Amino acid sequence: MRIAIAGLGYVGLSLACLLSKNSPVEAVDIDAGRVEKINAGISPIADSKIEDCLSGKPHNLHATLDATSAYADSDVVVIATPTNYDDATHSFDTSSIEDVLALISGSGGNPTVVIKSTVPVGYTASISRRFDKLRILFSPEFLREGHALEDNLHPSRIVVGITKPEDEQAAREFARLLDEGSEEKDVPTLVMGSTEAEAIKLFANTYLALRVSFFNELDTYAESKGLSTRQIIEGVCLDPRIGDQYNNPSFGYGGYCLPKDSKQLLSNYADVPQNLIRAIVDSNATRKEFIAERVLARSPRTVGIYRLVMKAGSDNFRQSAMLDVIKLIAARGVEIVIYEPTLTGLEALGHPLVSLAELKERCDLVLANRWNDDLADVREKVYTRDLWQRD
Ligand SMILES: NC(=O)c1ccc[n+]([C@@H]2O[C@H](COP(=O)([O-])OP(=O)(O)OC[C@H]3O[C@@H](n4cnc5c(N)ncnc54)[C@H](O)[C@@H]3O)[C@@H](O)[C@H]2O)c1
């Protein structure tokens, strides 16, 4: 089985490592630097398992900019390109997927196409009508950034969606490829309509956003009333129906997926009654405004930002809650400096980048979405809502 993968980010690269264990993989990107790094055995993203995989220079994995040849010569093309949320159209921008589909159509090959990018509910059925010569499947991806390959080696489930009954065999074959690459036995596998499969992805991420929002609003209440958040959460979560996981307060949910996927689901509800989905989206903005007000209430002269990333071990800060908190505080005239070791320039977001030592020296208040022992000597200056150094 010859496989091509379009888009070598968290999703594409982890799948390239996984699938190349058993099949030759041509890994395609439009970013020449990324392709060069991968072929040199260097991971362009922070993920220890992907780093280990690439440093071993897997003989079955080759990265390329030559998309047309890669797609023409493949039995399966997996699409893992970005789908950013567009606030103007209230929907994901799916143009990168359509660029790949157009290239596949013109390549002369006849591969099964599997969309791994997250898409609006109903997208695969509608795009299959436009590209009616292609067999297009949708398979939601559930990995976490920083643990991308680990999560694909130990998947919670494999879901593949089809648009017509005759594609079931191809769906089962793709599920088998994922299963074969994993280190688990008997991974629960579901084959269903593509629209249900798309809904699974958006409902799963919106549920996670709900859970983060719930414990953040609990924390907003406790902080406003001078109560111990820790005691309340511990008591609430001992109920096994609630569970003691994914309950650590933060400045808001962030990262590439939760903010955009919950907004996309809300958009899919356009003609369907709901209260909760809208509340999950709005709750995050309210939380960040609350955090900013708590910071401003301390009348700081200079606020230091300890990391822009959402969590320890992350190497990017796409849609991180800290970004919005910074905007809200800066709009009120407070000086801001940022410590973010993954950045090397002099400035980030219009604010100076400083060393950790300068951050501690120069600021009267330090914001940390996640606590780190780096900050132990300035503990009294730190504002964080992190209780358990996890999630
Ligand atoms: N990051 C996650 O945790 C995660 C989890 C599940 C699902 N997803 C979904 O998977 C998709 C990809 O996410 P990601 O985080 O891996 O993205 P990413 O931004 O890390 O990587 C995307 C890659 O695609 C490349 N690309 C863009 N257009 C291309 C094209 N036309 N042809 C080939 N390559 C192209 C980019 O250069 C980039 O290297 C998104 O739809 C996302 O919502 C992401």
The ligand as an SDF file (V2000), in Angstrom:
LIG
                    3D

 44 48  0  0  0  0  0  0  0  0999 V2000
   -2.9570   20.0550   16.1670 N   0  0  0  0  0  0  0  0  0  0  0  0
   -3.8000   19.2060   16.7190 C   0  0  0  0  0  0  0  0  0  0  0  0
   -3.7200   18.8990   17.9270 O   0  0  0  0  0  0  0  0  0  0  0  0
   -4.9140   18.5960   15.8940 C   0  0  0  0  0  0  0  0  0  0  0  0
   -5.6410   17.5120   16.4350 C   0  0  0  0  0  0  0  0  0  0  0  0
   -6.6690   16.9600   15.6850 C   0  0  0  0  0  0  0  0  0  0  0  0
   -7.0050   17.4970   14.4580 C   0  0  0  0  0  0  0  0  0  0  0  0
   -6.3080   18.5740   13.9690 N   0  0  0  0  0  0  0  0  0  0  0  0
   -6.7050   19.1030   12.6530 C   0  0  0  0  0  0  0  0  0  0  0  0
   -5.7730   18.6270   11.6660 O   0  0  0  0  0  0  0  0  0  0  0  0
   -5.5020   19.6490   10.6980 C   0  0  0  0  0  0  0  0  0  0  0  0
   -4.0200   19.9370   10.6780 C   0  0  0  0  0  0  0  0  0  0  0  0
   -3.6410   20.4060   11.9560 O   0  0  0  0  0  0  0  0  0  0  0  0
   -2.0940   20.5260   12.3760 P   0  0  0  0  0  0  0  0  0  0  0  0
   -2.0860   21.0330   13.7680 O   0  0  0  0  0  0  0  0  0  0  0  0
   -1.3780   19.2780   12.0200 O   0  0  0  0  0  0  0  0  0  0  0  0
   -1.6340   21.7040   11.3670 O   0  0  0  0  0  0  0  0  0  0  0  0
   -0.2130   22.3980   11.2470 P   0  0  0  0  0  0  0  0  0  0  0  0
   -0.4780   23.8450   11.0350 O   0  0  0  0  0  0  0  0  0  0  0  0
    0.6910   21.9690   12.3490 O   0  0  0  0  0  0  0  0  0  0  0  0
    0.3750   21.7630    9.9040 O   0  0  0  0  0  0  0  0  0  0  0  0
   -0.2540   21.9030    8.6680 C   0  0  0  0  0  0  0  0  0  0  0  0
    0.7940   21.6910    7.5730 C   0  0  0  0  0  0  0  0  0  0  0  0
    0.1100   21.7000    6.3150 O   0  0  0  0  0  0  0  0  0  0  0  0
    0.9400   22.3640    5.3640 C   0  0  0  0  0  0  0  0  0  0  0  0
    0.1160   22.7570    4.2250 N   0  0  0  0  0  0  0  0  0  0  0  0
   -0.7100   23.8180    4.1000 C   0  0  0  0  0  0  0  0  0  0  0  0
   -1.3140   23.8020    2.9040 N   0  0  0  0  0  0  0  0  0  0  0  0
   -0.8500   22.7000    2.2520 C   0  0  0  0  0  0  0  0  0  0  0  0
   -1.1120   22.1330    0.9690 C   0  0  0  0  0  0  0  0  0  0  0  0
   -1.9650   22.7000    0.1000 N   0  0  0  0  0  0  0  0  0  0  0  0
   -0.4620   20.9920    0.6330 N   0  0  0  0  0  0  0  0  0  0  0  0
    0.4220   20.3960    1.4890 C   0  0  0  0  0  0  0  0  0  0  0  0
    0.6940   20.9030    2.7190 N   0  0  0  0  0  0  0  0  0  0  0  0
    0.0610   22.0250    3.0850 C   0  0  0  0  0  0  0  0  0  0  0  0
    1.5510   23.4960    6.1720 C   0  0  0  0  0  0  0  0  0  0  0  0
    2.7160   24.0040    5.5330 O   0  0  0  0  0  0  0  0  0  0  0  0
    1.8400   22.8010    7.5140 C   0  0  0  0  0  0  0  0  0  0  0  0
    3.1330   22.2300    7.5200 O   0  0  0  0  0  0  0  0  0  0  0  0
   -6.4020   20.8300   11.0740 C   0  0  0  0  0  0  0  0  0  0  0  0
   -7.6140   20.7110   10.3950 O   0  0  0  0  0  0  0  0  0  0  0  0
   -6.6320   20.6160   12.5690 C   0  0  0  0  0  0  0  0  0  0  0  0
   -7.8390   21.2050   13.0060 O   0  0  0  0  0  0  0  0  0  0  0  0
   -5.2570   19.1150   14.6530 C   0  0  0  0  0  0  0  0  0  0  0  0
  1  2  1  0
  2  3  2  0
  2  4  1  0
  4  5  1  0
  4 44  2  0
  5  6  2  0
  6  7  1  0
  7  8  2  0
  8  9  1  0
  8 44  1  0
  9 10  1  0
  9 42  1  0
 10 11  1  0
 11 12  1  0
 11 40  1  0
 12 13  1  0
 13 14  1  0
 14 15  2  0
 14 16  1  0
 14 17  1  0
 17 18  1  0
 18 19  2  0
 18 20  1  0
 18 21  1  0
 21 22  1  0
 22 23  1  0
 23 24  1  0
 23 38  1  0
 24 25  1  0
 25 26  1  0
 25 36  1  0
 26 27  1  0
 26 35  1  0
 27 28  2  0
 28 29  1  0
 29 30  1  0
 29 35  2  0
 30 31  1  0
 30 32  2  0
 32 33  1  0
 33 34  2  0
 34 35  1  0
 36 37  1  0
 36 38  1  0
 38 39  1  0
 40 41  1  0
 40 42  1  0
 42 43  1  0
M  CHG  2   8   1  16  -1
M  END
$$$$
